[in-house]
């Protein structure tokens, strides 16, 4: 789904299940393959043959907004914004996360370094000596379970850094992994019985972590105009949201 496009960049609303760029096991059917078919040879070459125009990415099973550069100038300008992470510029990235339980506070910040897991190479973990990682979060809704306590919550997250699996790792680190996250929240599967029956069904049908990149704000590399995009929850997460609220 193309949200915006001009000669410099293209903003897409990525569906869950779509890999961003070719990698072992995913040489075709990726977002890059689709972009090459859509844009022809106009994508920036800075990212190399496998990652043309890619200045940031989303996990395969995370849905939501991404921007891709269509030429080298746009790539350099956008990459600089993502490297700054919005500390001094207009870049903003917002995510909606459905998490197990709910933090006692209304909002907070996780500042914990992230590194590759020492024993499981497909996982990341909070670890001393890892790369700086900062996630700001705010609880938007709490969903009561069978015992009256919050069985789940909807949390808005804003990234100040861009580490692999950052939100998933950080929320798990504070005891609230994402619903449907088989990598960082497998021990929470039994908590599904605390959810109302419609939510149990919606979660079982989800088949992915409940994370959506709903907000993206950037500065246009040529006009310097601030562009702001928002994406509604996709159907699977909207169903989960509705079924949790039904409790």
C-alpha positions in Angstrom: 0.0 0.0 0.0 1.6 3.3 -1.2 0.8 6.1 1.2 2.8 8.8 -0.5 5.2 9.0 -3.5 7.2 11.7 -5.4 10.5 11.8 -7.3 12.5 11.6 -4.1 10.9 9.0 -1.8 8.0 6.6 -1.3 6.2 5.9 1.9 4.5 2.5 2.2 2.2 0.9 4.8 3.8 -2.6 5.1 1.6 -5.6 5.8 2.7 -8.2 8.4 4.5 -11.1 7.0 6.4 -9.1 4.4 10.2 -9.3 4.6 11.9 -6.0 3.9 15.0 -7.1 1.9 16.3 -10.4 0.4 18.1 -12.6 2.9 18.8 -16.4 3.2 15.4 -18.1 2.9 13.8 -14.9 1.5 15.3 -14.1 -1.9 12.0 -13.3 -3.5 8.7 -11.9 -2.4 10.3 -9.1 -0.3 9.5 -5.4 -0.1 12.6 -4.7 -2.1 11.5 -7.0 -4.9 8.1 -5.2 -4.9 9.7 -1.7 -4.9 12.0 -2.6 -7.8 9.0 -3.8 -9.8 7.1 -0.6 -8.9 9.9 2.0 -9.2 12.1 0.4 -11.8 15.7 1.3 -11.6 15.1 4.6 -9.8 15.7 3.4 -6.3 18.8 4.7 -4.5 21.8 2.4 -4.9 23.5 3.4 -1.6 22.0 0.4 0.2 23.6 -2.0 -2.3 21.9 -4.6 -4.6 20.0 -6.3 -1.8 18.8 -3.1 0.0 18.3 -0.4 -2.6 16.8 2.7 -1.0 16.3 1.1 2.4 17.2 3.6 5.2 15.3 1.8 8.0 13.3 -1.4 8.3 10.5 -3.2 10.2 10.6 -6.8 11.3 8.9 -9.2 9.0 5.8 -9.5 11.3 5.6 -5.9 12.3 3.2 -3.9 10.2 3.1 -0.2 9.4 4.9 2.8 7.9 8.2 2.8 6.1 10.0 5.4 3.9 12.2 4.4 1.1 14.6 6.6 -0.9 14.3 6.8 -4.6 17.7 8.4 -5.3 21.1 8.8 -3.6 20.5 12.4 -2.4 17.2 11.4 -0.7 18.9 8.4 0.8 21.7 10.4 2.3 19.3 13.0 3.7 16.9 10.5 5.1 19.7 8.3 6.6 21.0 11.4 8.4 17.5 11.9 10.0 17.3 8.3 11.1 20.9 8.4 12.5 19.8 11.4 14.6 16.7 9.6 15.8 14.8 12.8 16.1 17.0 14.2 18.9 17.6 17.4 16.9 15.4 17.0 13.9 11.9 16.4 12.8 12.0 12.6 12.6 9.4 10.8 14.7 8.5 7.1 14.8 5.5 5.9 16.8 4.4 2.4 17.5 1.3 0.8 19.0 2.0 -2.3 21.0 -0.3 -4.7 22.7 1.5 -6.1 25.7 0.8 -8.6 28.5 -0.2 -7.0 31.7 0.3 -3.3 32.2 3.0 -1.1 33.8 1.9 0.4 37.1 3.0 3.9 35.9 1.2 5.8 33.1 4.4 6.4 31.1 8.2 5.9 31.3 11.4 5.3 29.5 13.5 2.1 29.1 17.2 3.0 28.7 18.9 -0.4 28.5 21.7 -1.5 26.1 20.8 -4.2 23.5 23.2 -6.8 22.1 23.0 -10.1 20.3 21.9 -12.9 22.6 25.0 -14.9 23.5 23.4 -18.3 23.0 20.5 -17.7 20.5 21.8 -15.8 17.5 18.3 -15.0 16.2 17.5 -13.1 19.4 18.5 -9.8 20.9 18.8 -9.1 24.7 19.5 -6.4 27.2 23.1 -6.8 28.0 25.9 -4.7 29.5 28.3 -3.6 26.8 25.5 -3.6 24.2 24.5 -0.7 22.0 22.6 2.2 23.6 18.9 1.7 23.3 16.1 4.1 24.5 12.4 3.5 24.2 9.8 6.0 25.6 6.4 4.4 26.3 2.9 5.5 27.5 0.0 3.3 28.5 -3.1 4.2 26.3 -5.5 1.5 27.5 -5.7 -1.3 30.1 -7.7 -4.4 29.5 -9.0 -6.2 32.6 -8.7 -10.0 32.7 -10.6 -12.7 34.5 -9.3 -11.7 37.9 -10.0 -8.0 37.4 -6.3 -7.0 37.0 -5.0 -5.8 33.7 -4.4 -8.8 31.6 -3.1 -6.7 28.7 -2.5 -3.1 27.7 -2.1 -0.9 24.6 1.1 1.0 24.8 2.4 3.8 22.5 6.1 3.6 22.0 8.5 6.2 20.6 12.1 5.2 19.6 15.1 7.4 20.4 17.4 4.7 19.0 16.8 2.1 16.3 18.1 -1.3 17.5 17.0 -4.7 16.1 13.8 -5.8 17.9 14.1 -2.8 20.3 10.5 -2.5 21.4 10.0 -6.2 21.7 13.2 -6.6 23.8 12.6 -3.5 26.0 8.9 -4.3 26.8 9.9 -7.9 27.6 12.7 -6.5 29.8 10.2 -4.6 32.0 8.0 -7.7 32.2 5.4 -6.8 29.5 6.3 -8.7 26.3 4.1 -8.3 23.3 1.1 -10.4 22.7 1.8 -13.0 20.1 5.6 -12.6 20.4 6.9 -16.2 20.2 10.5 -15.1 20.6 10.4 -12.8 23.6 7.2 -13.8 25.3 6.8 -17.6 25.1 6.3 -18.0 28.8 3.2 -15.8 28.7 1.1 -18.1 26.5 -0.7 -19.6 29.5 -1.9 -16.1 30.4 -4.2 -16.2 27.4 -6.8 -17.9 29.6 -7.1 -14.6 31.5 -8.4 -12.9 28.4 -12.1 -12.9 27.4 -12.9 -15.7 24.9 -13.2 -13.4 21.8 -9.7 -12.0 22.6 -8.3 -15.5 23.0 -9.6 -16.4 19.5 -8.2 -13.1 18.0 -4.8 -13.8 19.6 -4.7 -17.4 18.4 -5.5 -16.2 14.9 -2.9 -13.4 15.0 0.2 -15.4 14.3 2.6 -12.6 14.9 3.7 -10.0 17.5 1.1 -7.3 18.1 3.1 -4.3 17.0 2.2 -1.7 14.4 4.3 1.3 13.2 1.5 3.9 13.2 3.3 7.2 13.0 6.1 8.5 10.8 7.3 12.1 10.5 10.2 13.1 8.3 11.6 16.2 6.7 11.4 16.1 2.9 15.0 15.9 1.5 14.4 18.6 -1.2 11.5 20.9 0.0 12.4 20.6 3.7 8.7 20.4 4.4 7.7 18.2 7.3 5.7 15.2 6.2 3.6 13.4 8.8 1.9 10.1 8.1 -0.4 8.0 10.3 -1.6 4.4 9.8 -4.7 2.8 11.3 -4.5 -0.5 13.0 -4.6 -3.3 10.4 -7.6 -5.7 10.5 -5.9 -8.4 12.6 -4.9 -5.9 15.4 -8.1 -4.0 15.1 -9.9 -7.3 15.8 -7.7 -8.0 18.8 -8.2 -4.4 20.1 -12.0 -4.7 19.8 -12.1 -8.1 21.5 -9.9 -7.0 24.4 -12.1 -3.9 24.9 -15.1 -6.2 25.0 -14.0 -7.3 28.4 
